[in-house]
Amino acid sequence: MLMDAQPRMKKLHMYPKRIASTNTMHSSTHLYR
């Protein structure tokens, strides 16, 4: 159970970072444009 739950937790932690990075990239492109 613990081994199965750990990967899910890691994935959940990784998603927010990815979304934040994409948001910053989009905002930067809009600012530059």
C-alpha positions in Angstrom: 0.0 0.0 0.0 2.7 2.5 1.0 4.7 1.7 -2.2 1.6 2.2 -4.3 0.7 5.5 -2.6 4.2 7.0 -2.8 4.3 7.3 -6.6 0.9 8.9 -6.6 2.0 11.5 -4.1 5.1 12.3 -6.1 3.0 12.7 -9.3 0.6 15.0 -7.4 3.6 17.1 -6.3 5.1 17.2 -9.8 1.9 18.4 -11.5 1.6 21.7 -9.7 5.2 22.6 -10.5 4.6 21.8 -14.2 1.4 23.9 -14.3 3.2 26.8 -12.6 6.1 26.6 -15.0 3.8 26.5 -18.0 1.8 29.5 -16.6 5.0 31.5 -16.2 6.1 30.7 -19.7 2.7 31.8 -21.1 2.8 35.0 -19.1 6.3 35.8 -20.2 5.5 35.2 -23.9 2.5 37.5 -23.5 4.6 40.2 -21.9 7.3 39.9 -24.6 4.7 40.0 -27.3 
